[in-house]
Amino acid sequence: MSIDPSNFTLSIIIPCYNEINTISDLIKKVKSSTIKSKEIIIIDNCSNDGTREFLNNLKDESLIIVLNKRNIGKGGSLAKGFALASGNITLVQDADLEYDPSEYEKLIDPILNDQADVVYGSRFMGEAPHRVLYFWHRVGNGFLTLLSNILTDINLTDMETCYKVFRTSIIKSINIKERGFGVEPEITAKIARLNCRIYEVGISYFGRTYEEGKKVGWKDGLVAIWCIFKYNLIFRN
């Protein structure tokens, strides 16, 4: 079913954990994006660096803020956000500043043009600027995407990207089980089995160092490998 480009709402899901240095600027950037009708849903996952207190003290009725009572991981926070989404289109936005909210329009255009049901923002295609950082992270991302592609039989360039955009009805139909970063290959496996029209759009990427707050490490890569096999070969629901 097509979505009226002149009359739609974008639900923006922001899972958040210990991002006191970026959360204020991120909210400003999301609110100033060119999408007119949007709902912003922030899920704080028991931050302990002041982020939770900052969000709790915000007096902004344009935001939906959920403060988890316990740490349920990125996957758990996303599942909670997807359940709350009421817009026609749902987009995932990390709470750091690695991904640029000014790019929402090009991310949702394939859905508004009725070409796509799901759009991934790829850090590894196109001509947008990318910060040069860790070689082995790039190798790891490439390996995980390749392994996922082999089992899903789709040809993504960036399975682990934060920017995933869905027709809301599609993401709500998926039962998300992973509570950590394994949610990325889980969603990809389940989306692929739905035979959705999946597009990729090249995006910019302003990556962080570990000193600047980057959280994903090699252990998360091992979990991702397990989840690729788990949701493509073992648990298919």
C-alpha positions as CSV (number, residue, x, y, z in Angstrom):
1,M,0.0,0.0,0.0
2,S,1.4,3.4,-1.0
3,I,2.1,6.2,1.4
4,D,0.9,9.7,0.6
5,P,4.2,11.8,0.4
6,S,2.2,14.9,1.4
7,N,0.6,13.3,4.4
8,F,2.7,10.9,6.4
9,T,4.4,10.7,9.8
10,L,7.9,9.5,10.5
11,S,8.5,7.7,13.8
12,I,12.1,8.0,14.9
13,I,13.2,5.5,17.5
14,I,16.3,6.5,19.5
15,P,17.7,3.8,21.8
16,C,20.0,5.5,24.3
17,Y,22.7,4.4,26.7
18,N,25.3,6.7,28.3
19,E,25.3,9.5,25.7
20,I,25.3,12.6,27.9
21,N,27.9,14.2,25.6
22,T,25.7,14.0,22.5
23,I,22.1,13.5,23.4
24,S,21.2,17.2,23.6
25,D,22.7,18.1,20.2
26,L,21.2,14.9,18.7
27,I,17.7,15.9,19.8
28,K,18.2,19.3,18.3
29,K,19.3,17.8,15.0
30,V,16.5,15.4,14.9
31,K,13.9,18.0,15.6
32,S,15.3,20.4,13.0
33,S,15.2,17.7,10.2
34,T,13.1,18.7,7.2
35,I,10.5,16.1,7.9
36,K,7.4,18.1,9.0
37,S,5.4,15.4,10.7
38,K,7.5,13.2,13.0
39,E,7.3,11.6,16.4
40,I,10.5,11.2,18.4
41,I,10.7,8.2,20.7
42,I,13.7,8.0,23.0
43,I,14.3,4.8,25.0
44,D,16.9,5.3,27.8
45,N,18.4,2.0,28.7
46,C,19.3,2.8,32.4
47,S,22.1,5.2,31.6
48,N,24.3,6.1,34.5
49,D,26.3,9.0,33.2
50,G,23.6,11.7,33.6
51,T,21.7,11.0,30.3
52,R,18.8,9.5,32.2
53,E,18.5,12.6,34.5
54,F,18.8,14.9,31.5
55,L,16.0,13.2,29.7
56,N,13.8,13.0,32.8
57,N,14.1,16.7,33.3
58,L,13.3,17.7,29.8
59,K,10.0,19.6,29.5
60,D,9.3,18.9,25.8
61,E,5.9,17.5,24.9
62,S,7.1,16.8,21.4
63,L,9.2,13.9,22.7
64,I,8.1,10.5,23.9
65,I,10.6,9.5,26.5
66,V,10.8,6.0,28.1
67,L,13.1,5.3,31.0
68,N,13.7,1.6,31.2
69,K,13.6,0.2,34.7
70,R,16.4,-2.1,33.9
71,N,19.0,-2.5,31.2
72,I,17.3,-4.5,28.4
73,G,19.9,-3.9,25.7
74,K,19.7,-2.2,22.3
75,G,17.4,-4.9,20.9
76,G,15.0,-4.7,23.9
77,S,14.9,-0.9,23.6
78,L,14.2,-1.1,19.9
79,A,11.4,-3.6,20.4
80,K,9.8,-1.3,22.9
81,G,10.2,1.7,20.5
82,F,8.7,-0.2,17.6
83,A,5.7,-1.1,19.7
84,L,5.1,2.6,20.4
85,A,5.6,3.8,16.9
86,S,2.4,5.2,15.3
87,G,3.8,6.8,12.1
88,N,3.6,5.3,8.6
89,I,7.4,5.0,8.4
90,T,9.7,4.0,11.2
91,L,13.4,4.9,11.3
92,V,16.2,3.9,13.8
93,Q,18.5,6.7,15.0
94,D,21.4,6.1,17.4
95,A,21.8,8.6,20.2
96,D,25.4,9.5,19.2
97,L,26.3,11.8,16.4
98,E,27.8,9.2,14.0
99,Y,24.7,9.4,11.8
100,D,23.3,12.6,10.4
101,P,19.5,13.3,10.8
102,S,19.7,15.8,7.8
103,E,19.7,12.7,5.6
104,Y,16.2,11.4,6.6
105,E,14.6,12.6,3.3
106,K,16.9,10.5,1.1
107,L,16.4,7.5,3.4
108,I,12.6,7.6,3.2
109,D,12.3,8.6,-0.5
110,P,12.3,5.0,-1.8
111,I,9.4,4.2,0.5
112,L,7.5,7.3,-0.3
113,N,8.0,6.6,-4.0
114,D,6.6,3.1,-3.5
115,Q,9.8,1.5,-4.6
116,A,10.8,0.0,-1.3
117,D,9.4,-1.5,1.9
118,V,12.7,-1.3,3.8
119,V,15.7,1.0,3.4
120,Y,19.2,0.5,4.8
121,G,21.6,3.5,5.0
122,S,24.9,2.2,3.8
123,R,28.2,3.7,5.1
124,F,30.1,1.9,2.4
125,M,28.5,3.2,-0.8
126,G,28.1,6.6,-2.4
127,E,30.1,9.7,-2.2
128,A,29.1,11.1,1.2
129,P,31.9,11.9,3.7
130,H,33.2,9.2,6.0
131,R,35.6,9.6,8.9
132,V,38.6,7.3,8.5
133,L,39.0,5.1,11.6
134,Y,39.6,1.4,12.4
135,F,40.7,-1.0,9.7
136,W,39.7,-4.1,11.6
137,H,36.2,-2.7,12.2
138,R,35.8,-2.3,8.5
139,V,37.0,-5.8,7.9
140,G,34.7,-7.1,10.6
141,N,31.7,-5.2,9.2
142,G,32.4,-6.6,5.7
143,F,32.7,-10.1,7.0
144,L,29.4,-10.0,8.9
145,T,27.6,-8.5,6.0
146,L,29.0,-11.1,3.6
147,L,28.1,-14.0,6.0
148,S,24.6,-12.5,6.4
149,N,24.2,-12.1,2.6
150,I,25.2,-15.7,2.0
151,L,22.4,-17.0,4.2
152,T,19.7,-14.4,3.4
153,D,20.6,-14.3,-0.4
154,I,20.4,-10.5,-0.5
155,N,23.2,-8.3,-1.5
156,L,23.5,-5.6,1.2
157,T,26.8,-3.7,1.6
158,D,26.2,-2.7,5.3
159,M,24.1,-5.1,7.4
160,E,25.2,-3.5,10.7
161,T,24.2,0.1,9.9
162,C,22.2,2.0,12.4
163,Y,20.0,3.6,9.7
164,K,17.3,1.1,9.0
165,V,13.9,2.4,7.8
166,F,10.7,0.4,7.6
167,R,7.1,0.7,6.6
168,T,5.8,0.6,10.2
169,S,3.5,-2.3,9.6
170,I,6.4,-4.5,8.5
171,I,8.7,-3.8,11.6
172,K,5.7,-4.3,13.9
173,S,5.0,-7.7,12.4
174,I,8.5,-8.9,13.5
175,N,8.9,-10.6,16.9
176,I,12.3,-9.3,18.0
177,K,14.0,-11.6,20.5
178,E,17.6,-10.4,20.7
179,R,18.3,-7.9,23.5
180,G,21.8,-6.8,22.5
181,F,23.5,-5.8,19.3
182,G,22.6,-9.2,17.8
183,V,19.3,-7.4,16.8
184,E,20.9,-6.2,13.6
185,P,21.4,-9.6,11.9
186,E,18.1,-10.8,13.5
187,I,16.1,-8.0,11.8
188,T,17.9,-8.5,8.6
189,A,17.2,-12.3,8.5
190,K,13.5,-11.8,9.3
191,I,13.1,-9.0,6.8
192,A,14.7,-11.0,4.1
193,R,12.3,-13.9,4.7
194,L,9.3,-11.5,4.2
195,N,10.4,-10.9,0.6
196,C,10.3,-7.2,1.2
197,R,11.6,-4.7,-1.4
198,I,14.9,-3.7,0.2
199,Y,16.9,-0.7,-0.9
200,E,20.2,0.8,0.2
201,V,21.0,4.5,0.2
202,G,24.6,5.8,0.6
203,I,25.0,7.9,3.8
204,S,27.7,9.9,5.5
205,Y,29.3,8.5,8.6
206,F,31.0,10.4,11.4
207,G,32.4,7.5,13.4
208,R,33.7,7.8,17.0
209,T,36.8,6.4,18.6
210,Y,36.5,4.4,21.8
211,E,37.8,7.4,23.7
212,E,34.9,9.4,22.3
213,G,32.4,6.8,23.4
214,K,32.2,4.0,20.8
215,K,30.8,0.9,22.4
216,V,30.7,-1.9,19.9
217,G,33.7,-4.3,20.3
218,W,35.0,-7.7,19.1
219,K,32.7,-9.6,21.5
220,D,29.7,-8.0,19.8
221,G,31.1,-9.3,16.5
222,L,31.1,-12.9,17.9
223,V,27.5,-12.5,19.0
224,A,26.5,-11.2,15.6
225,I,28.1,-14.3,13.9
226,W,26.0,-16.5,16.2
227,C,22.9,-14.5,15.5
228,I,23.4,-14.7,11.7
229,F,23.4,-18.5,11.9
230,K,20.7,-18.6,14.7
231,Y,18.1,-16.6,12.8
232,N,18.8,-17.9,9.3
233,L,19.2,-21.6,10.1
234,I,17.8,-22.4,13.5
235,F,15.1,-20.1,14.8
236,R,13.3,-18.8,11.8
237,N,10.4,-17.0,13.6
